[in-house]
Structure formats: structure tokens, C-alpha cells
Amino acid sequence: MEMFGSGPETGHENSGAGGSALIPVRFVWPYGGRRVFLSGSFTRSEPMLMSPIEGCPDVFQIICRLTPGYHQYKFFVDGEWRHDERQPFVTGDYGVVNNVFIAREQDVVPTINHDVPDMEVDDVIMRPEAVMQIPEADLVVSRQRISLFLSTHTAYELLPDSGKVIALDVNLPVKQAFHILHEQGIPVAPLWDFCKGQFVGVLSALDFILILRELGTNGSNLTEEELETHTISAWKDGKSQLNRQIDGNGVPRPRHLAHAGPYDSLKDVALKILQHKVATIPIINPSPQDGSFPQLLHLASLSGVLKCICRHFKHSSSSLPVLQHPISSIRLGTWVPQIGESIGRPFAMLRPNASLGSALALLVQAEVSSIPVVDDNDSLMDIYSRSDITALAKDKAYAQIHLDEMSLHLALQLGQDANSPFGFNGQRCQMCLRSDPLHKVMERLANPGVRRLVIVEAGSKRVEGIISLSDVFKFLLGV
């Protein structure tokens, strides 16, 4: 919806209270349809036909002249009541949703005691409600209580009652290491250097992506034959030479493994993960006085920390008022920009016929962990994540393909049942709506293996944005 300045009166006239100046407002429905009507508190219950914009047959508009103040409206599209989830909206007692708009204009004084008429939509009478905004006090008190909890609880609470943690020797061939990652269904594993008697790093799916991209680069120093014997240590050393950080004296600065101890606070664990931009950090019990090796206890993730928060506040969620607000009012994560909206961080989506090479390049260059795969209407079909690359380790598939010739469709099929039809994958695509409250989003993200939720439009599954675990923690911790 766009405000217009004063000028020639075009569009539909709407009478207001005597003495009120009318404000021209353009209403837009950008989601297609054959016949689209606008109905609102200002149309006297008579829907008004909207016109398609020239050159944009899927975008409908109408200009109305509104009295200053609060208005509710919605759209009637091909016989069905719809509201625009990208614009402010309210939900009534009976679940009916209407968009809302407050008409304002400089130098115009709204009529005192102006009565906003009731609005009848979907055969339910709706009365205006205030547009939800997050009070600063709600945000401050919620952050203080979460910070206090995380600061007074330790990483020891993340340790499961039983389980296993897989570590890899740095002298393993890279090819064998990625076979292990794929077979064990894990995206990352700590690296153990027996000579040093300590954990020295991690091997992740991103390493495999970089290796495959190097294999596909002309003039690469790494061949498929060498991959059979190329050790993790050799790969990491080569990668360090390319990406080494230089201190003020021009000397390479060594990069240390980000890790935590079992008695470090949960807040320290979360901040380390955010600071180092990693998915997990090892929880390591330091070497005891008897000289024995350090113990790898667990791989901590933001998902585990979030689960602790949800469990602790499960029966006292009212003490965290910000969790009751819809994510649309918080604007968590990365969102698809609206028409005319300034573009912040680019939002990446790919079609299923895009090449695997382009997807891997996007994952690396945009520094994202996943990319929604959408159809021609931008409706969600699947999602391609960094960890999906380990499927190419199966049956040495990486040696038989060219990244720029394999489609995302085929790449996704490698990691799934070959007989399963390609279409919307509800098991892999974890979703939420812009109207979902933050606590509901947090509960879904706290499930094991879930690192992000795709924000979709109800019904059409049109992608509107994406929220990751790191987005939630940056908001909760105010960093």
C-alpha cells in the first residue's frame, strides 16, 4: 500500500465526517487472480472492483480517498476472502483476519471523536483493534530473564544421558572422512591429532563443498586420484594457507579451535557459536593432571541451548512477554523485500532446474547454510542445505558428475528415495507463518536437526523469508 500526496482527485470518493480532508491511498493486490475486489470499513460494505496494472497483469490496484484514522480492509479474489500477510493485520475473536491501515497526512487534523464504522467481512462483524507493536519494556525484561538463565546454567546440561560423539583422525583420507559423515548422517565432526594429543579443528560439509568446487576448477592442484589419499590434515593446511589471517607484523596468526568446557555457561556457549559463525562447538573436558587425553563429551549447538530455554520457561512463558508477539512484528531473519522496499541482505532462492554448481557457489559466497528451492510462483518445494552435499559421497557420485551440469532436482534425489516423486517435501521443509508467535517458532527450532524455518504464505506456500537459529539468538541476546 502506498500513500499519495495531494493532487487531482482520482479513484473512488468516500465521504467522511464533515470537515475531514480526504487522503488518497493506493491499495495493491500483487498476488494475481481473475477478478479482485477491495472491501473495507470505508466502502460501505460494497466491494470495489480493482484494476490490473498495465504491464503487470497479476498486480491489481485501486485508489481510494480515506478520512484520517483507523481503517480495516481485505480483498475478495475469485470468490474467496483474502488478506495481505505482508501488510499489518489483526485477528478477531472468531478467527477472521483483516488488514489494517491508519490514514495520516501532514497538516491534517483528524476529526475529534471520529467514529470508525464496524466492518462486515466474511459475515462476521469486526471492530477495530490496535496494531500490535512490541513495547520496549517487553523486550528489555524478556532479554534480562533469558540472559540470567543462560548465565547461571552450564554446558553440562546439554550433555545427553547416553549417546556417541564421532571424531576423525587428521590423517584419514578426505574421501573416507566424507563417507563416514554421510553414513553416520552427521554434518560435522571434530578432528583429533594424535601427535599433538588434542582436538585441532572440525571437518564440515562446507569443506566438502570447497573440495568439490576445487576439483571442478581448471588448473586445480587437487585431482580425483589425489582425493583418494589426500588427508584431512593436508587439506586443512592448504586451506589455511589460502585463508590465513595476518597479524600487525605480517606474521600468520594461527586459528584456534572454538570449544567450551562442561562448566562454561550456556550464554558463553551461544556467544561462541555466534562469534565464530559455526553450527556446533565441541564440549571438551580438559586433560586431567595424570596426563591422559582430553575427553570429547558433546557437540553443542544453538538448538540444544534453545531447548534448555524452552524447557525452563515452559510453564512460565508469560514471564517472557516478547515471546507472545508474532514474528512479523519482530522482523526476525531475512525477508523477501516488498515492492519499493530497500533491499538489505539479499534473499536467495533457486529453481529446481538450477545447476548444483550455482547452488554451491551461492552457499559459499552468500555465507548461508541453506537455500529454498521454489517453483515458478516462488512456492516452496524443497530446501538445499550444506549438509546435503555429503550425499555425493555415496557410491563415489562426486567423481561421476559435473557440478554445472547436474540440476538441484537430481542432486536432491541422490539423498532421497530414488522412487519418490519430486514435489513439495514436507519432511525436509520446516515452515512457519508470519503470524506465528515467537515462542512457537522457538519450539520448532529446538527440535534436533532443525536449523532454520522457511516463512511461507498460508495456502500457497509462497516463500516470504527464512529464520535461522542464529537469528533467534542474536535477537534474544541483543547482539
N, C-alpha and C positions, 0 to 999 in steps of 0.2 A: 504494500500500500504506500502511496506517495502523496505528499502534501503539495498543493499548487498555490502559488501566490495569487494575489488579486489580479483580475483581468476580465476579459469578455466572458459573460456568463454562458457556459456551455454545459451540456449534460442535462440532468434532471433537477428540477426545482423541488425543494422540500420546505414547506412552511414551518417556521419555528415560532417561539413565543414572540409577541410584539416587541419590536425594538432590538431583536437579536440579529447581528450580522451573520450571514451565511458563509461558510467556509467551503471552498471547492476541494473535494477529496477524490482521488482516483483509487478505485478498488480493482484489484487484479486477481484473476484466477489463472495460474500458469501451468495447470496440470492436464489440460486437454478436455475433450468432450464434444458432443454434437450441439447441445443446447444448454447454456449455462445462465442461471438467473441469480440475482442478488436479492436477499430478503433481510430486513433488519428493523430495528426499533424506529428507524426513520422512514420506512417505506409504507407505513400504514397497512402492514400485512399483505401488501400487494407486491409479489416478486417482480423485479425489473429485469428485462432481458439484457444480457451483456453481449458485447460485440467482439469478434476476433480481431486481433491487431493485424494490420496489413503486413504480410511477410512472415507472420508468426501465427499460423492458424490454430496452434494449441494454446495460445495465450489470449484470454478474454479480459476485457476491461469495461468499466463504466465510470463516469464522473458524476458524483452526487454533491449537492450543496447541503452541508450539515450545520445545525446550530452548535455553538460551542458546548462541550460537555461530553458525557459518557454515552457510548452507543454500543449495542450488540448487533451482530450480523452473522449470517452464514450463507452458503451457496447451495443452490438446487441444480445438480449436474445430472442430466439424463435421467431424471425421475428419482434421484437419490440425494438426500440431505448430506452435505459435506461441510467440513470446516478446514481452514488452512492451518496446519500444525506449525508452520513456520512463522505465524503471527501470534500475538498474545491471545489466549483463550481462557475461558472459565468453564467449570463443570457444575451443573445444577444438582439439586437434591435427587433427581430421578436419572442422573447419568447423562443428561443431554448436554452436549458441548457446543458453545457458541464462541466465535471470535469477539474480541472487544477492541474498542478504539476510543481514545479521548481526543476530541477535536479542539485544537487550540490555535490561536492566531495572535500575533503581536498587536498591541493597541486595541484589542477587542476585549471588552469586559463581559464575561458570561452573565446571563440573566440570573439575578438572585432568586433562590428557591425554584430554579428551573426544574420542573418535574420530568424525569426521563420516563417515557411510557413503557409499560410492560411489553415484552416481546413474545410473540406466539410462534414457535418453531417446533416442528415435529409433534404438533398437537399438545405441547406442554408449555404452560406459561412460565417464562423465566423472568426473574428480577435481577437487576444488575448486582454484580459482586465486585469487590475491589480486585484489581490486577495484582497478582502475587509478586511481591518483591522480598528479598532477603534482608531482614533487619540486621544492622551491623552487630547488635548485641547477640543475636542468634549465632552469628559466625564466630564472634570472639569467645563466647562461653563454650561452644562446641569444640573449637580448636584447643582451648585450655584443658578441657577434660580429657580429650584424646591424647594430648601431649603428656599430661600427668600419668595416664595409664601406661603409655608406651615407655615412659622414663622409669617407671617403677616395676616393670616386668622384664624378664630377661629372655635371651635367645634359648635358654634351656627349655622353655615352654613350647618351643617349636618342634622339639625332638619327638618323633613318634614312639609309641610303645614298642614297636618292632618294625623291622624293615631292613633294607640293604642300600648301601651307597656305593656306586661303581666309580672307581678311579682307574686311570690309564697310565701305563708306564711311558715316559717320554721317548723311549727307544722303540716303541711299537711303530710299524709302518702306518702311514696315514690311511692307506686303503683299508687295512684291517681295523683301524680305530673307528672309521665311519661305518663299517659293517656292524661293529659292536653297538654303536649308537642306534642304528636302525633296528637291530634285532632286539635290543632292550627297550626300545620305544622312548628313549631319552634324548633331549636336545643338547645337553651339555654334560661334560664330565671333568672333574679335577685331574690335574696332571701330577704324577709323582716322579721325582728324580731320586733314584736310589743312591747315586753317588753323593748328592748333597744331603740326603736324608730329610727331605722336606717337600711339601707341595709347592710347585713353582708357577702354576697357571691353570687355565682351563682350555679345553677344546670344545668348540661350539659349532652349531650349524653354520654360523657366519664364516668360519674357517673353510668349511667345505664349499660354500658359495664362492669365496675368493679363489680357492684352488681350481674349481671348475672354470671360472672366468679366465684364470691364467692359462689353463690348458687350451682354451679356445682362442687365445691371443697369439697372433703371428709373432714369431720371434721369442716365444716363451722359453725360459730356461728349464721348465718342468715338462717332461713328456709323460705319456701314459705308462711307458715301461718303467720310468723312474718312480712313478707313483706306487709301484709295487714294493719298492724298497725304501722310498723316501720316508724318513722317520718324522715323528711329530716334532722332535727336538730340532731337526734340520729345517722344517717348515717354519716353526716359531722363530728360529734365529734369522731366517731370511726375511720374514715379515717384520721383525724388529728393526732390521737394517733399513727397510723401506720407510717405516713409520716411527723411527727413533725420535725421541724428544731431546732437544739440545738445551743445556743449561746456559747461564750467562757467560761462561768461559769457553763455550764451544765444545764442551765435552758431553757425549751421550749420557742422558740421565736414565738409569735403569727403572723399569716399571715393575712395581711390586704387586704380588697377588692380593687382591682385595678379599679380606676374610674377616671373620668375627670369632670371638670366643663364646663359650656357652653361658658366661655370666655377663656378657655385654647386654645393654638394654635393647629392647625391641626398637626403640627410637633410633639408636645408633645403627642397628642393622638396616632399617629402612633408609636412613640417610646415606649409608654407604652404597646401597644398591642404586639410589637415585644419582649420587655423585659420580659413580663410575659408569653409569648407563649400562648396567648388566642385568640379566634376568635373575641370576642367583649369585649368592656368595657362599663359600664353604664355611661351616661351623667347625672349627678345629680346636681340639684340646691340646694345648702346648706340650712340648716334650717334658716329661717329669724329671725329677732330679736323678733318677737312676740311668739316664742316658738313652732310654728307649725312644722309639719313633713317636712323633705326634699322632694323635688319633683324629681321623675324619669322622665326625659324628652325624653330619646332616648337610644338605644343600638348602639354605634358607632362601625363600622367595617372598615377594610382596604379598602374594596370595596367602601364604601361611600367616603373615603378620595381620593381614586383613581379617582372616578367620578368627584370630585371637580377639580382635576388636569387636567383631560381630557377636562372638560368644559372650564376651564380658558385658556388653550393653544390651544383650538380647531382651531382657525383661525391664530395662530402664531406658529404652530408646528415647523417651520424652526428655531425658536429660541432655540429649544432643539435638536441639531443635532444628539445626540446619539439615539433618538427615531427612526431615519430612518434606523438604522443598523439591519440586520437580527439577530434573537436570537441565531443562530448557531455561530455567531462571538462573542457574548457576553458570551455564555455558561451559561445562567441563569438556575437555577433549578437543578434537579437531572436527570442525563442521564444514559441510559444503557451503560455500558462500552464496548468499542470495543475490538476485539481480540488483546491481547498483551498489552492493556492499563491498567495501575494501577487502582485498584478499590478504589474509595473514599468512599462516603456514599453509602451503599448498596441500590439497587433499587429493590423494592418488587413488584412482580406480582403473581397472583393466577389464577388457572384454575377454571371453574365453578363447578367442582365436588369436590373442596377442602371443608373441613368442615368449618362451621361457627366459631367453636371454634378456629381453626388455624388462621382465619382471624382476630378475635378479639384479639388474643394473639399478632399478628403482629402489629396491630394498636397501642396497648399499649406499647409493647417493643421497636418498631422502632420509636415511638413518631411521627407518621404520621397521617394525618386526613383522608386519603383515599388510596385505593389500586386498580389499574387497574385489571380488570378481562379479561383474554385473552384466545384465542383458542390455539390449538397445534402449530400454526405458529406464536404465540405471537401477533396476530392481535386483536385489541381492540374489546371487546364485550359489556362490561359494566364497571361500577366502583362501588366499595363498600366503602361507607363513614361512619364515626362515626354516623352521624345523621340517617342513615338507621336503626340503632338498635331500634329506637323508634317504628318501625313498629311491633315489638314483643309485644308492649303494647296492640295492637288491639286484642280484644276478649281473653285477657289473654293468648296469644300464648306462652309467656315465660314459663308458668307453664306446658306446654304440650310437650316440646321439650327437647332434649339433644344436647348441643352445638356441641359435637363431632360427632353427627350422622346426623345433618342437613347440607345439602350442601349449598354453596353460591347461587347456582341456585334457590333453594327453598326459601332461605332467601330473595333474591331479589324479587321473585314472591309475597311474602307477602305484599310488599309495592306497588305492581302494580296491574293492572287488571289481575285477575286470568286467563282470556281467551287470554291474549296477548301472542304471540309466543316468545320463548326465542331466542334471537339473538342479533345483534348489536342494541343498544339502543341510537339512535341519539339525543333524548331529554335530556338524563341524561349525556351523554358523550360529554363534551365540549372539542374541539380539536383545535390544531394549527399545522402548519408545521414548520420545522427548518428554512425554507426560509422566514417565515413571519417577517416583521419588528416589532420592539418593540412596536411602537405606536398601531399597530393592535392588538397585544396581550393585551396591557393595556386596550383598548376599550372593548374587550370581558370580561376581568376580572372585569371591572367596572359595569357590569350588575348585578342586585340583585340576590343573591343566588349562584353566580359563585365564587368558592374559588380557583379553580385550572384548568389548561388546560393540557390535555394529548398531548404530542408531538408525532405525528404519521407520518409514511411514506406515501406519497401520493399514492393513489390507493389501496395498500394492507392494510392500517391502522395498519401496524406493529408498536408496541409501541417503541418509541425511548427515551422518557423521560417524565418528568412532571414539570410544572412550577406553583408555588403557588403565592398567593398574597404576602406572606411574602418574597418570593424570590425576587419579583419585588421591594419591598420597601427596602430591605437590599441593593440591587444594587443602587437604586436611591439615597438613603441617605448615602451610603458608610459605612454601619455598618456591 
